[in-house]
Amino acid sequence: MKYRVIIEQDEDGMFTAEVPSLPGCISQGKTRQEALINIKEAIDVYLESLKDHNEPIPPPIDEEVVEVAG
């Protein structure tokens, strides 16, 4: 499954990763790569918790990237 992840660097240099379709699913890391590794783990835990509580699993994304001349 694929979920959109937004990664931003904060004022202290840490990278914060958030999954918009999974409210409250946030993680961070000292590097962008570490933040990605950590958010993947957070997504797994989040989805497992939803399953354990018989909550609906948000559908994965299906998106395209379009490049335009600018």
PDB file of N, CA, C, O and CB in Angstrom:
ATOM      1  N   MET A   1       0.848  -1.179   0.000  1.00  0.00           N
ATOM      2  CA  MET A   1       0.000   0.000   0.000  1.00  0.00           C
ATOM      3  C   MET A   1       0.892   1.241   0.000  1.00  0.00           C
ATOM      4  O   MET A   1       1.992   1.235   0.552  1.00  0.00           O
ATOM      5  CB  MET A   1      -0.964  -0.001   1.226  1.00  0.00           C
ATOM      6  N   LYS A   2       0.397   2.289  -0.624  1.00  0.00           N
ATOM      7  CA  LYS A   2       1.138   3.540  -0.698  1.00  0.00           C
ATOM      8  C   LYS A   2       0.336   4.647  -0.019  1.00  0.00           C
ATOM      9  O   LYS A   2      -0.869   4.781  -0.233  1.00  0.00           O
ATOM     10  CB  LYS A   2       1.450   3.911  -2.172  1.00  0.00           C
ATOM     11  N   TYR A   3       1.025   5.435   0.801  1.00  0.00           N
ATOM     12  CA  TYR A   3       0.422   6.599   1.430  1.00  0.00           C
ATOM     13  C   TYR A   3       1.316   7.804   1.169  1.00  0.00           C
ATOM     14  O   TYR A   3       2.542   7.692   1.179  1.00  0.00           O
ATOM     15  CB  TYR A   3       0.215   6.374   2.957  1.00  0.00           C
ATOM     16  N   ARG A   4       0.703   8.936   0.939  1.00  0.00           N
ATOM     17  CA  ARG A   4       1.448  10.181   0.725  1.00  0.00           C
ATOM     18  C   ARG A   4       2.089  10.606   2.047  1.00  0.00           C
ATOM     19  O   ARG A   4       1.442  10.615   3.095  1.00  0.00           O
ATOM     20  CB  ARG A   4       0.512  11.311   0.169  1.00  0.00           C
ATOM     21  N   VAL A   5       3.370  10.955   1.975  1.00  0.00           N
ATOM     22  CA  VAL A   5       4.111  11.423   3.145  1.00  0.00           C
ATOM     23  C   VAL A   5       4.649  12.812   2.832  1.00  0.00           C
ATOM     24  O   VAL A   5       5.236  13.038   1.774  1.00  0.00           O
ATOM     25  CB  VAL A   5       5.274  10.436   3.525  1.00  0.00           C
ATOM     26  N   ILE A   6       4.443  13.733   3.757  1.00  0.00           N
ATOM     27  CA  ILE A   6       4.975  15.087   3.617  1.00  0.00           C
ATOM     28  C   ILE A   6       6.136  15.215   4.594  1.00  0.00           C
ATOM     29  O   ILE A   6       5.983  14.957   5.788  1.00  0.00           O
ATOM     30  CB  ILE A   6       3.868  16.185   3.887  1.00  0.00           C
ATOM     31  N   ILE A   7       7.298  15.613   4.081  1.00  0.00           N
ATOM     32  CA  ILE A   7       8.491  15.770   4.916  1.00  0.00           C
ATOM     33  C   ILE A   7       8.918  17.229   4.882  1.00  0.00           C
ATOM     34  O   ILE A   7       9.068  17.830   3.818  1.00  0.00           O
ATOM     35  CB  ILE A   7       9.650  14.839   4.434  1.00  0.00           C
ATOM     36  N   GLU A   8       9.109  17.780   6.074  1.00  0.00           N
ATOM     37  CA  GLU A   8       9.556  19.170   6.197  1.00  0.00           C
ATOM     38  C   GLU A   8      10.684  19.236   7.202  1.00  0.00           C
ATOM     39  O   GLU A   8      10.700  18.484   8.177  1.00  0.00           O
ATOM     40  CB  GLU A   8       8.390  20.103   6.621  1.00  0.00           C
ATOM     41  N   GLN A   9      11.623  20.127   6.971  1.00  0.00           N
ATOM     42  CA  GLN A   9      12.708  20.336   7.915  1.00  0.00           C
ATOM     43  C   GLN A   9      12.323  21.483   8.840  1.00  0.00           C
ATOM     44  O   GLN A   9      11.917  22.550   8.381  1.00  0.00           O
ATOM     45  CB  GLN A   9      14.051  20.632   7.179  1.00  0.00           C
ATOM     46  N   ASP A  10      12.453  21.255  10.163  1.00  0.00           N
ATOM     47  CA  ASP A  10      12.064  22.302  11.108  1.00  0.00           C
ATOM     48  C   ASP A  10      13.234  23.242  11.398  1.00  0.00           C
ATOM     49  O   ASP A  10      14.329  23.070  10.861  1.00  0.00           O
ATOM     50  CB  ASP A  10      11.550  21.678  12.416  1.00  0.00           C
ATOM     51  N   GLU A  11      12.993  24.225  12.243  1.00  0.00           N
ATOM     52  CA  GLU A  11      13.992  25.250  12.531  1.00  0.00           C
ATOM     53  C   GLU A  11      15.229  24.704  13.245  1.00  0.00           C
ATOM     54  O   GLU A  11      16.274  25.355  13.251  1.00  0.00           O
ATOM     55  CB  GLU A  11      13.373  26.337  13.364  1.00  0.00           C
ATOM     56  N   ASP A  12      15.122  23.514  13.849  1.00  0.00           N
ATOM     57  CA  ASP A  12      16.253  22.893  14.530  1.00  0.00           C
ATOM     58  C   ASP A  12      17.020  21.934  13.623  1.00  0.00           C
ATOM     59  O   ASP A  12      17.991  21.313  14.055  1.00  0.00           O
ATOM     60  CB  ASP A  12      15.771  22.156  15.761  1.00  0.00           C
ATOM     61  N   GLY A  13      16.585  21.812  12.361  1.00  0.00           N
ATOM     62  CA  GLY A  13      17.253  20.940  11.422  1.00  0.00           C
ATOM     63  C   GLY A  13      16.710  19.519  11.382  1.00  0.00           C
ATOM     64  O   GLY A  13      17.161  18.712  10.569  1.00  0.00           O
ATOM     65  N   MET A  14      15.750  19.197  12.247  1.00  0.00           N
ATOM     66  CA  MET A  14      15.134  17.870  12.245  1.00  0.00           C
ATOM     67  C   MET A  14      14.137  17.784  11.098  1.00  0.00           C
ATOM     68  O   MET A  14      13.556  18.789  10.689  1.00  0.00           O
ATOM     69  CB  MET A  14      14.435  17.574  13.604  1.00  0.00           C
ATOM     70  N   PHE A  15      13.946  16.569  10.581  1.00  0.00           N
ATOM     71  CA  PHE A  15      12.980  16.334   9.519  1.00  0.00           C
ATOM     72  C   PHE A  15      11.735  15.693  10.117  1.00  0.00           C
ATOM     73  O   PHE A  15      11.822  14.673  10.802  1.00  0.00           O
ATOM     74  CB  PHE A  15      13.583  15.439   8.400  1.00  0.00           C
ATOM     75  N   THR A  16      10.583  16.290   9.858  1.00  0.00           N
ATOM     76  CA  THR A  16       9.311  15.784  10.349  1.00  0.00           C
ATOM     77  C   THR A  16       8.541  15.197   9.175  1.00  0.00           C
ATOM     78  O   THR A  16       8.421  15.815   8.117  1.00  0.00           O
ATOM     79  CB  THR A  16       8.491  16.905  11.055  1.00  0.00           C
ATOM     80  N   ALA A  17       8.023  13.992   9.385  1.00  0.00           N
ATOM     81  CA  ALA A  17       7.250  13.302   8.344  1.00  0.00           C
ATOM     82  C   ALA A  17       5.824  13.107   8.843  1.00  0.00           C
ATOM     83  O   ALA A  17       5.605  12.703   9.984  1.00  0.00           O
ATOM     84  CB  ALA A  17       7.901  11.926   7.969  1.00  0.00           C
ATOM     85  N   GLU A  18       4.864  13.397   7.983  1.00  0.00           N
ATOM     86  CA  GLU A  18       3.451  13.302   8.335  1.00  0.00           C
ATOM     87  C   GLU A  18       2.689  12.630   7.202  1.00  0.00           C
ATOM     88  O   GLU A  18       3.005  12.817   6.026  1.00  0.00           O
ATOM     89  CB  GLU A  18       2.860  14.700   8.636  1.00  0.00           C
ATOM     90  N   VAL A  19       1.669  11.837   7.575  1.00  0.00           N
ATOM     91  CA  VAL A  19       0.835  11.150   6.593  1.00  0.00           C
ATOM     92  C   VAL A  19      -0.561  11.777   6.662  1.00  0.00           C
ATOM     93  O   VAL A  19      -1.316  11.480   7.587  1.00  0.00           O
ATOM     94  CB  VAL A  19       0.784   9.588   6.863  1.00  0.00           C
ATOM     95  N   PRO A  20      -0.920  12.637   5.703  1.00  0.00           N
ATOM     96  CA  PRO A  20      -2.201  13.351   5.763  1.00  0.00           C
ATOM     97  C   PRO A  20      -3.431  12.447   5.862  1.00  0.00           C
ATOM     98  O   PRO A  20      -4.397  12.803   6.536  1.00  0.00           O
ATOM     99  CB  PRO A  20      -2.337  14.215   4.557  1.00  0.00           C
ATOM    100  N   SER A  21      -3.413  11.298   5.213  1.00  0.00           N
ATOM    101  CA  SER A  21      -4.599  10.435   5.239  1.00  0.00           C
ATOM    102  C   SER A  21      -4.685   9.565   6.495  1.00  0.00           C
ATOM    103  O   SER A  21      -5.657   8.832   6.677  1.00  0.00           O
ATOM    104  CB  SER A  21      -4.608   9.548   4.016  1.00  0.00           C
ATOM    105  N   LEU A  22      -3.659   9.645   7.371  1.00  0.00           N
ATOM    106  CA  LEU A  22      -3.676   8.921   8.646  1.00  0.00           C
ATOM    107  C   LEU A  22      -3.492   9.948   9.759  1.00  0.00           C
ATOM    108  O   LEU A  22      -2.364  10.175  10.199  1.00  0.00           O
ATOM    109  CB  LEU A  22      -2.553   7.805   8.700  1.00  0.00           C
ATOM    110  N   PRO A  23      -4.568  10.571  10.222  1.00  0.00           N
ATOM    111  CA  PRO A  23      -4.470  11.651  11.205  1.00  0.00           C
ATOM    112  C   PRO A  23      -3.651  11.254  12.439  1.00  0.00           C
ATOM    113  O   PRO A  23      -3.895  10.223  13.067  1.00  0.00           O
ATOM    114  CB  PRO A  23      -5.861  12.082  11.634  1.00  0.00           C
ATOM    115  N   GLY A  24      -2.683  12.097  12.759  1.00  0.00           N
ATOM    116  CA  GLY A  24      -1.847  11.857  13.929  1.00  0.00           C
ATOM    117  C   GLY A  24      -0.646  10.968  13.661  1.00  0.00           C
ATOM    118  O   GLY A  24       0.154  10.726  14.565  1.00  0.00           O
ATOM    119  N   CYS A  25      -0.504  10.474  12.433  1.00  0.00           N
ATOM    120  CA  CYS A  25       0.632   9.614  12.079  1.00  0.00           C
ATOM    121  C   CYS A  25       1.790  10.522  11.676  1.00  0.00           C
ATOM    122  O   CYS A  25       1.887  10.970  10.534  1.00  0.00           O
ATOM    123  CB  CYS A  25       0.262   8.606  10.915  1.00  0.00           C
ATOM    124  N   ILE A  26       2.665  10.779  12.651  1.00  0.00           N
ATOM    125  CA  ILE A  26       3.777  11.714  12.481  1.00  0.00           C
ATOM    126  C   ILE A  26       5.030  11.078  13.067  1.00  0.00           C
ATOM    127  O   ILE A  26       4.964  10.372  14.073  1.00  0.00           O
ATOM    128  CB  ILE A  26       3.474  13.094  13.162  1.00  0.00           C
ATOM    129  N   SER A  27       6.165  11.330  12.435  1.00  0.00           N
ATOM    130  CA  SER A  27       7.443  10.874  12.962  1.00  0.00           C
ATOM    131  C   SER A  27       8.505  11.882  12.561  1.00  0.00           C
ATOM    132  O   SER A  27       8.210  12.871  11.889  1.00  0.00           O
ATOM    133  CB  SER A  27       7.798   9.445  12.446  1.00  0.00           C
ATOM    134  N   GLN A  28       9.733  11.632  12.973  1.00  0.00           N
ATOM    135  CA  GLN A  28      10.809  12.552  12.626  1.00  0.00           C
ATOM    136  C   GLN A  28      12.134  11.818  12.572  1.00  0.00           C
ATOM    137  O   GLN A  28      12.222  10.643  12.928  1.00  0.00           O
ATOM    138  CB  GLN A  28      10.882  13.704  13.629  1.00  0.00           C
ATOM    139  N   GLY A  29      13.157  12.515  12.125  1.00  0.00           N
ATOM    140  CA  GLY A  29      14.499  11.959  12.070  1.00  0.00           C
ATOM    141  C   GLY A  29      15.514  13.062  11.897  1.00  0.00           C
ATOM    142  O   GLY A  29      15.179  14.184  11.517  1.00  0.00           O
ATOM    143  N   LYS A  30      16.766  12.728  12.182  1.00  0.00           N
ATOM    144  CA  LYS A  30      17.842  13.711  12.030  1.00  0.00           C
ATOM    145  C   LYS A  30      18.140  13.983  10.566  1.00  0.00           C
ATOM    146  O   LYS A  30      18.635  15.054  10.214  1.00  0.00           O
ATOM    147  CB  LYS A  30      19.107  13.232  12.736  1.00  0.00           C
ATOM    148  N   THR A  31      17.835  13.004   9.708  1.00  0.00           N
ATOM    149  CA  THR A  31      18.015  13.160   8.265  1.00  0.00           C
ATOM    150  C   THR A  31      16.691  12.834   7.578  1.00  0.00           C
ATOM    151  O   THR A  31      15.780  12.271   8.185  1.00  0.00           O
ATOM    152  CB  THR A  31      19.170  12.241   7.731  1.00  0.00           C
ATOM    153  N   ARG A  32      16.606  13.199   6.301  1.00  0.00           N
ATOM    154  CA  ARG A  32      15.402  12.885   5.517  1.00  0.00           C
ATOM    155  C   ARG A  32      15.207  11.372   5.438  1.00  0.00           C
ATOM    156  O   ARG A  32      14.088  10.877   5.570  1.00  0.00           O
ATOM    157  CB  ARG A  32      15.500  13.491   4.088  1.00  0.00           C
ATOM    158  N   GLN A  33      16.305  10.640   5.222  1.00  0.00           N
ATOM    159  CA  GLN A  33      16.229   9.184   5.130  1.00  0.00           C
ATOM    160  C   GLN A  33      15.763   8.566   6.447  1.00  0.00           C
ATOM    161  O   GLN A  33      14.943   7.648   6.448  1.00  0.00           O
ATOM    162  CB  GLN A  33      17.588   8.608   4.735  1.00  0.00           C
ATOM    163  N   GLU A  34      16.282   9.064   7.556  1.00  0.00           N
ATOM    164  CA  GLU A  34      15.863   8.553   8.866  1.00  0.00           C
ATOM    165  C   GLU A  34      14.379   8.832   9.106  1.00  0.00           C
ATOM    166  O   GLU A  34      13.666   7.990   9.652  1.00  0.00           O
ATOM    167  CB  GLU A  34      16.712   9.187   9.990  1.00  0.00           C
ATOM    168  N   ALA A  35      13.921  10.005   8.701  1.00  0.00           N
ATOM    169  CA  ALA A  35      12.500  10.340   8.850  1.00  0.00           C
ATOM    170  C   ALA A  35      11.637   9.390   8.018  1.00  0.00           C
ATOM    171  O   ALA A  35      10.569   8.976   8.468  1.00  0.00           O
ATOM    172  CB  ALA A  35      12.240  11.806   8.431  1.00  0.00           C
ATOM    173  N   LEU A  36      12.089   9.042   6.811  1.00  0.00           N
ATOM    174  CA  LEU A  36      11.348   8.100   5.968  1.00  0.00           C
ATOM    175  C   LEU A  36      11.282   6.712   6.601  1.00  0.00           C
ATOM    176  O   LEU A  36      10.231   6.071   6.597  1.00  0.00           O
ATOM    177  CB  LEU A  36      11.992   8.011   4.585  1.00  0.00           C
ATOM    178  N   ILE A  37      12.395   6.257   7.137  1.00  0.00           N
ATOM    179  CA  ILE A  37      12.419   4.945   7.804  1.00  0.00           C
ATOM    180  C   ILE A  37      11.470   4.954   8.991  1.00  0.00           C
ATOM    181  O   ILE A  37      10.701   4.013   9.191  1.00  0.00           O
ATOM    182  CB  ILE A  37      13.857   4.579   8.266  1.00  0.00           C
ATOM    183  N   ASN A  38      11.529   6.024   9.778  1.00  0.00           N
ATOM    184  CA  ASN A  38      10.688   6.118  10.976  1.00  0.00           C
ATOM    185  C   ASN A  38       9.203   6.219  10.634  1.00  0.00           C
ATOM    186  O   ASN A  38       8.374   5.634  11.332  1.00  0.00           O
ATOM    187  CB  ASN A  38      11.102   7.320  11.811  1.00  0.00           C
ATOM    188  N   ILE A  39       8.849   6.955   9.565  1.00  0.00           N
ATOM    189  CA  ILE A  39       7.428   7.090   9.228  1.00  0.00           C
ATOM    190  C   ILE A  39       6.883   5.780   8.668  1.00  0.00           C
ATOM    191  O   ILE A  39       5.705   5.478   8.857  1.00  0.00           O
ATOM    192  CB  ILE A  39       7.216   8.232   8.212  1.00  0.00           C
ATOM    193  N   LYS A  40       7.709   5.004   7.990  1.00  0.00           N
ATOM    194  CA  LYS A  40       7.249   3.689   7.522  1.00  0.00           C
ATOM    195  C   LYS A  40       6.872   2.813   8.712  1.00  0.00           C
ATOM    196  O   LYS A  40       5.853   2.124   8.685  1.00  0.00           O
ATOM    197  CB  LYS A  40       8.342   2.993   6.666  1.00  0.00           C
ATOM    198  N   GLU A  41       7.691   2.844   9.748  1.00  0.00           N
ATOM    199  CA  GLU A  41       7.393   2.081  10.963  1.00  0.00           C
ATOM    200  C   GLU A  41       6.125   2.610  11.630  1.00  0.00           C
ATOM    201  O   GLU A  41       5.288   1.836  12.093  1.00  0.00           O
ATOM    202  CB  GLU A  41       8.580   2.143  11.948  1.00  0.00           C
ATOM    203  N   ALA A  42       5.991   3.944  11.675  1.00  0.00           N
ATOM    204  CA  ALA A  42       4.804   4.556  12.285  1.00  0.00           C
ATOM    205  C   ALA A  42       3.540   4.167  11.523  1.00  0.00           C
ATOM    206  O   ALA A  42       2.502   3.916  12.136  1.00  0.00           O
ATOM    207  CB  ALA A  42       4.946   6.092  12.324  1.00  0.00           C
ATOM    208  N   ILE A  43       3.617   4.115  10.192  1.00  0.00           N
ATOM    209  CA  ILE A  43       2.459   3.712   9.383  1.00  0.00           C
ATOM    210  C   ILE A  43       2.086   2.275   9.708  1.00  0.00           C
ATOM    211  O   ILE A  43       0.907   1.970   9.890  1.00  0.00           O
ATOM    212  CB  ILE A  43       2.757   3.865   7.864  1.00  0.00           C
ATOM    213  N   ASP A  44       3.066   1.389   9.784  1.00  0.00           N
ATOM    214  CA  ASP A  44       2.791  -0.015  10.122  1.00  0.00           C
ATOM    215  C   ASP A  44       2.078  -0.136  11.463  1.00  0.00           C
ATOM    216  O   ASP A  44       1.095  -0.867  11.585  1.00  0.00           O
ATOM    217  CB  ASP A  44       4.095  -0.822  10.152  1.00  0.00           C
ATOM    218  N   VAL A  45       2.572   0.583  12.469  1.00  0.00           N
ATOM    219  CA  VAL A  45       1.968   0.546  13.808  1.00  0.00           C
ATOM    220  C   VAL A  45       0.561   1.129  13.773  1.00  0.00           C
ATOM    221  O   VAL A  45      -0.353   0.585  14.393  1.00  0.00           O
ATOM    222  CB  VAL A  45       2.839   1.321  14.823  1.00  0.00           C
ATOM    223  N   TYR A  46       0.385   2.223  13.056  1.00  0.00           N
ATOM    224  CA  TYR A  46      -0.914   2.888  12.930  1.00  0.00           C
ATOM    225  C   TYR A  46      -1.942   1.941  12.313  1.00  0.00           C
ATOM    226  O   TYR A  46      -3.042   1.773  12.839  1.00  0.00           O
ATOM    227  CB  TYR A  46      -0.787   4.169  12.077  1.00  0.00           C
ATOM    228  N   LEU A  47      -1.564   1.320  11.179  1.00  0.00           N
ATOM    229  CA  LEU A  47      -2.496   0.414  10.501  1.00  0.00           C
ATOM    230  C   LEU A  47      -2.805  -0.817  11.352  1.00  0.00           C
ATOM    231  O   LEU A  47      -3.938  -1.297  11.354  1.00  0.00           O
ATOM    232  CB  LEU A  47      -1.923  -0.020   9.152  1.00  0.00           C
ATOM    233  N   GLU A  48      -1.820  -1.324  12.065  1.00  0.00           N
ATOM    234  CA  GLU A  48      -2.034  -2.470  12.943  1.00  0.00           C
ATOM    235  C   GLU A  48      -3.018  -2.113  14.059  1.00  0.00           C
ATOM    236  O   GLU A  48      -3.875  -2.919  14.423  1.00  0.00           O
ATOM    237  CB  GLU A  48      -0.695  -2.948  13.541  1.00  0.00           C
ATOM    238  N   SER A  49      -2.888  -0.899  14.595  1.00  0.00           N
ATOM    239  CA  SER A  49      -3.808  -0.444  15.635  1.00  0.00           C
ATOM    240  C   SER A  49      -5.233  -0.338  15.098  1.00  0.00           C
ATOM    241  O   SER A  49      -6.185  -0.715  15.781  1.00  0.00           O
ATOM    242  CB  SER A  49      -3.353   0.909  16.197  1.00  0.00           C
ATOM    243  N   LEU A  50      -5.380   0.173  13.882  1.00  0.00           N
ATOM    244  CA  LEU A  50      -6.717   0.249  13.278  1.00  0.00           C
ATOM    245  C   LEU A  50      -7.319  -1.147  13.149  1.00  0.00           C
ATOM    246  O   LEU A  50      -8.490  -1.355  13.466  1.00  0.00           O
ATOM    247  CB  LEU A  50      -6.655   0.935  11.890  1.00  0.00           C
ATOM    248  N   LYS A  51      -6.515  -2.099  12.684  1.00  0.00           N
ATOM    249  CA  LYS A  51      -6.996  -3.480  12.541  1.00  0.00           C
ATOM    250  C   LYS A  51      -7.407  -4.051  13.891  1.00  0.00           C
ATOM    251  O   LYS A  51      -8.460  -4.677  14.010  1.00  0.00           O
ATOM    252  CB  LYS A  51      -5.913  -4.367  11.901  1.00  0.00           C
ATOM    253  N   ASP A  52      -6.570  -3.834  14.918  1.00  0.00           N
ATOM    254  CA  ASP A  52      -6.844  -4.360  16.258  1.00  0.00           C
ATOM    255  C   ASP A  52      -8.141  -3.813  16.837  1.00  0.00           C
ATOM    256  O   ASP A  52      -8.805  -4.486  17.626  1.00  0.00           O
ATOM    257  CB  ASP A  52      -5.693  -4.034  17.191  1.00  0.00           C
ATOM    258  N   HIS A  53      -8.504  -2.594  16.445  1.00  0.00           N
ATOM    259  CA  HIS A  53      -9.711  -1.948  16.968  1.00  0.00           C
ATOM    260  C   HIS A  53     -10.879  -2.003  15.987  1.00  0.00           C
ATOM    261  O   HIS A  53     -11.883  -1.313  16.164  1.00  0.00           O
ATOM    262  CB  HIS A  53      -9.412  -0.505  17.318  1.00  0.00           C
ATOM    263  N   ASN A  54     -10.740  -2.824  14.958  1.00  0.00           N
ATOM    264  CA  ASN A  54     -11.785  -2.982  13.936  1.00  0.00           C
ATOM    265  C   ASN A  54     -12.205  -1.653  13.308  1.00  0.00           C
ATOM    266  O   ASN A  54     -13.379  -1.440  13.004  1.00  0.00           O
ATOM    267  CB  ASN A  54     -13.000  -3.658  14.542  1.00  0.00           C
ATOM    268  N   GLU A  55     -11.229  -0.764  13.119  1.00  0.00           N
ATOM    269  CA  GLU A  55     -11.478   0.520  12.478  1.00  0.00           C
ATOM    270  C   GLU A  55     -11.183   0.381  10.978  1.00  0.00           C
ATOM    271  O   GLU A  55     -10.360  -0.446  10.585  1.00  0.00           O
ATOM    272  CB  GLU A  55     -10.605   1.653  13.126  1.00  0.00           C
ATOM    273  N   PRO A  56     -11.846   1.178  10.148  1.00  0.00           N
ATOM    274  CA  PRO A  56     -11.582   1.094   8.707  1.00  0.00           C
ATOM    275  C   PRO A  56     -10.167   1.572   8.358  1.00  0.00           C
ATOM    276  O   PRO A  56      -9.651   2.517   8.955  1.00  0.00           O
ATOM    277  CB  PRO A  56     -12.615   1.921   7.934  1.00  0.00           C
ATOM    278  N   ILE A  57      -9.565   0.909   7.396  1.00  0.00           N
ATOM    279  CA  ILE A  57      -8.232   1.274   6.910  1.00  0.00           C
ATOM    280  C   ILE A  57      -8.408   2.265   5.753  1.00  0.00           C
ATOM    281  O   ILE A  57      -9.071   1.942   4.768  1.00  0.00           O
ATOM    282  CB  ILE A  57      -7.412  -0.002   6.453  1.00  0.00           C
ATOM    283  N   PRO A  58      -7.823   3.467   5.858  1.00  0.00           N
ATOM    284  CA  PRO A  58      -7.921   4.409   4.742  1.00  0.00           C
ATOM    285  C   PRO A  58      -7.328   3.798   3.476  1.00  0.00           C
ATOM    286  O   PRO A  58      -6.309   3.111   3.540  1.00  0.00           O
ATOM    287  CB  PRO A  58      -7.205   5.734   5.084  1.00  0.00           C
ATOM    288  N   PRO A  59      -7.953   4.039   2.333  1.00  0.00           N
ATOM    289  CA  PRO A  59      -7.441   3.455   1.094  1.00  0.00           C
ATOM    290  C   PRO A  59      -6.082   4.048   0.735  1.00  0.00           C
ATOM    291  O   PRO A  59      -5.811   5.213   1.024  1.00  0.00           O
ATOM    292  CB  PRO A  59      -8.435   3.676  -0.056  1.00  0.00           C
ATOM    293  N   PRO A  60      -5.227   3.239   0.102  1.00  0.00           N
ATOM    294  CA  PRO A  60      -3.933   3.767  -0.352  1.00  0.00           C
ATOM    295  C   PRO A  60      -4.153   4.748  -1.493  1.00  0.00           C
ATOM    296  O   PRO A  60      -5.224   4.791  -2.098  1.00  0.00           O
ATOM    297  CB  PRO A  60      -2.989   2.618  -0.801  1.00  0.00           C
ATOM    298  N   ILE A  61      -3.140   5.522  -1.771  1.00  0.00           N
ATOM    299  CA  ILE A  61      -3.248   6.514  -2.848  1.00  0.00           C
ATOM    300  C   ILE A  61      -2.898   5.892  -4.187  1.00  0.00           C
ATOM    301  O   ILE A  61      -2.191   4.887  -4.261  1.00  0.00           O
ATOM    302  CB  ILE A  61      -2.334   7.717  -2.574  1.00  0.00           C
ATOM    303  N   ASP A  62      -3.393   6.492  -5.211  1.00  0.00           N
ATOM    304  CA  ASP A  62      -3.037   6.157  -6.585  1.00  0.00           C
ATOM    305  C   ASP A  62      -2.891   7.496  -7.295  1.00  0.00           C
ATOM    306  O   ASP A  62      -3.883   8.150  -7.615  1.00  0.00           O
ATOM    307  CB  ASP A  62      -4.123   5.213  -7.288  1.00  0.00           C
ATOM    308  N   GLU A  63      -1.655   7.895  -7.538  1.00  0.00           N
ATOM    309  CA  GLU A  63      -1.451   9.209  -8.113  1.00  0.00           C
ATOM    310  C   GLU A  63      -0.432   9.157  -9.235  1.00  0.00           C
ATOM    311  O   GLU A  63       0.329   8.200  -9.378  1.00  0.00           O
ATOM    312  CB  GLU A  63      -1.010  10.192  -7.047  1.00  0.00           C
ATOM    313  N   GLU A  64      -0.445  10.198 -10.006  1.00  0.00           N
ATOM    314  CA  GLU A  64       0.493  10.355 -11.111  1.00  0.00           C
ATOM    315  C   GLU A  64       1.279  11.646 -10.890  1.00  0.00           C
ATOM    316  O   GLU A  64       0.775  12.602 -10.301  1.00  0.00           O
ATOM    317  CB  GLU A  64      -0.251  10.373 -12.490  1.00  0.00           C
ATOM    318  N   VAL A  65       2.498  11.657 -11.363  1.00  0.00           N
ATOM    319  CA  VAL A  65       3.297  12.867 -11.338  1.00  0.00           C
ATOM    320  C   VAL A  65       3.398  13.373 -12.765  1.00  0.00           C
ATOM    321  O   VAL A  65       3.769  12.630 -13.673  1.00  0.00           O
ATOM    322  CB  VAL A  65       4.711  12.616 -10.716  1.00  0.00           C
ATOM    323  N   VAL A  66       3.065  14.641 -12.955  1.00  0.00           N
ATOM    324  CA  VAL A  66       3.065  15.240 -14.284  1.00  0.00           C
ATOM    325  C   VAL A  66       4.124  16.336 -14.300  1.00  0.00           C
ATOM    326  O   VAL A  66       4.143  17.211 -13.434  1.00  0.00           O
ATOM    327  CB  VAL A  66       1.650  15.809 -14.661  1.00  0.00           C
ATOM    328  N   GLU A  67       4.996  16.277 -15.284  1.00  0.00           N
ATOM    329  CA  GLU A  67       6.036  17.293 -15.433  1.00  0.00           C
ATOM    330  C   GLU A  67       5.636  18.240 -16.551  1.00  0.00           C
ATOM    331  O   GLU A  67       5.226  17.806 -17.627  1.00  0.00           O
ATOM    332  CB  GLU A  67       7.424  16.646 -15.724  1.00  0.00           C
ATOM    333  N   VAL A  68       5.755  19.527 -16.294  1.00  0.00           N
ATOM    334  CA  VAL A  68       5.440  20.529 -17.314  1.00  0.00           C
ATOM    335  C   VAL A  68       6.659  21.420 -17.523  1.00  0.00           C
ATOM    336  O   VAL A  68       7.458  21.627 -16.610  1.00  0.00           O
ATOM    337  CB  VAL A  68       4.195  21.380 -16.904  1.00  0.00           C
ATOM    338  N   ALA A  69       6.785  21.933 -18.721  1.00  0.00           N
ATOM    339  CA  ALA A  69       7.893  22.861 -19.014  1.00  0.00           C
ATOM    340  C   ALA A  69       7.591  24.187 -18.340  1.00  0.00           C
ATOM    341  O   ALA A  69       6.466  24.684 -18.394  1.00  0.00           O
ATOM    342  CB  ALA A  69       8.094  23.054 -20.565  1.00  0.00           C
ATOM    343  N   GLY A  70       8.596  24.750 -17.711  1.00  0.00           N
ATOM    344  CA  GLY A  70       8.325  25.995 -17.001  1.00  0.00           C
ATOM    345  C   GLY A  70       9.256  27.078 -17.251  1.00  0.00           C
ATOM    346  O   GLY A  70       9.104  28.165 -16.694  1.00  0.00           O
TER     347      GLY A  70
END
